[in-house]
Amino acid sequence: NIFYKKQNRRNNKNYDDDYNPRFRKQRKKVCLLCSDKNFELDYKNPEQLKKFINDKGGIDMLKANIGWSTEANNFEAGRASAKKAVVDLVQTKVAFLYTSSDNDVKKVLEGAKEELGTAPIIGCTSSGGIIVPDGYISSENGFVGIMAIGDPDTTVGVAGSSKQKDARETGRLLAKEAMEKAGKTVAPVYFYMVASPAEEEDYLKGIEDVIGRVPFFGGSAADNTVSGDWSIFTNDKVFSDGCAVAFFYTDKPMANVYTGAYHETTNSGVITKIEGKRTLVEIDGEPAVKKYAKWTGKKLKDLEGANLLAETVTAPLGVKDRLGDLVAIRHPMFANEDLSMNIGNNLAENTAIIQMEATVDELIDGAEKVAIQLEEKLPGEAGAYLFIHCGGRRLAIDNRISEVADKVKKVVGDTPFIMVFTFGEYGNTDHNGNTCGGLMLSDTAFCKWREGKKPQPQNKYSCTKENYIDGEVTVCKLVNNKEGATMKNLIGREWKDSSNGVTIEVVNPATQELIDTVPNVTEEDVDTAVKVAMEEQKKWEEVSIY
């Protein structure tokens, strides 16, 4: 993708001097991918050209970077993370930002925006730490992690707000604002949501009131001690009770695997009484805590009035979807004195509830297994991963969290990823729509290419794959011409190849189909053509019109 901008400043006027060899030396190379007027590129050097295209992300390709910092200065931590995250991105379309509840989030945002500019930012506080390709990141100074995504064919609209009249109405307002920010009047292809723990389902309902059922993924803001110190943020807003969304308009597929990675026990019953939406009072007509104690073999006196968050991570409850494809985990949070229990997500009376279980080893292994499932589900090569895992699981895994990092890294390789720890996870399952749960894994992959696969031009001239740089398609691709160009230059009444034997493949940008192959004209070719034309002109001058 190398073009030339020619300028002649005689009489302070600019004009195109493509065909005037006297001014050819004044041409300035301009990269249309990054608008860099000072770059130097030897387009005859295949290795340098390959590196340039890969560095700039290629044409029509999603690319992502990860930046992180544990710098004590919050502004510098945000700035340094963002600087790493935007390296080589043609244009940042969205930045997922996660930080500790111990950080000054406003200062972090100020620093990040120094590098991100007006790029949309969305994120929340993560419980305890984050995982990136460098491993598990956490410190006494807090932490900042950013995943920035660039893609010429993607538009992202971000909107966030503290809760207004009610959660559902807030969801409606956010959906309308996100479409407006993206400059769209239609539903997105998919969306990311982050909300405060408590009314996630109601925010989702409000959003779906506006856009219908569109696949989503995300998680609820978290802190380190479950004390309500979490934050949600966008470019210019920071709040603790509310919701934010990022609407994606793109031709690149997304895949999401949403699961608890627990296994069912034989213990199940029917929810016979709830209070509000999240207080489980009775199972099969029996006090919920008493029933839970029987199922798990725990002593009732140890559960009464107790905080159940850590106690129930390896033995939570679950509710099945209508087709039985998903068991959404329901995390018991607190046992009340009346033997009811507070649950992390909504419940419904006269529906079944199941006791689930998993060992700590299985929780660790689950991260790898779900990442593998995501790889298998993805229709093509991944350009980035966003892993949203429950903070409760992280607490149970404790000092073995580095094992999770190693297992995930083994699956995704060098592809950029970030893992955050939330107090509620959201995802999408086939035929069952969007769901919210706790103690869940919501793993999302963003495809690098349209339709998930690298564009492979339908070459009617039988060019081999070796003619392409790693099989990647750009608008104009320089290749070594060993057998002669399909089209040739007309110089002095003869059809000739380019003097350097290099050709340019012209590709339809809409379909990626190869249109034709043409010579890559050199300065020597132009000089020869002009010289011959001038000689022929002298002959024509002597020809009579009669």
PyMOL commands that set and color helices and strands:
alter all, ss='L'
color gray80, all
select helices_A, chain A and resi 10-12+21-26+46-55+74-85+105-116+167-182+200-211+288-296+300-303+360-377+391-412+450-452+465-467+523-541
alter helices_A, ss='H'
color red, helices_A
select strands_A, chain A and resi 2-5+28-31+63-69+92-99+121-125+130-132+135-137+144-150+155-162+190-195+216-220+232-234+238-239+242-249+254-259+263-275+279-283+286-287+317-320+327-330+332-335+341-343+352-357+382-390+417-422+425-429+433-437+441-447+476-480+489-491+494-496+502-507+514-519
alter strands_A, ss='S'
color yellow, strands_A
deselect
rebuild
show_as cartoon
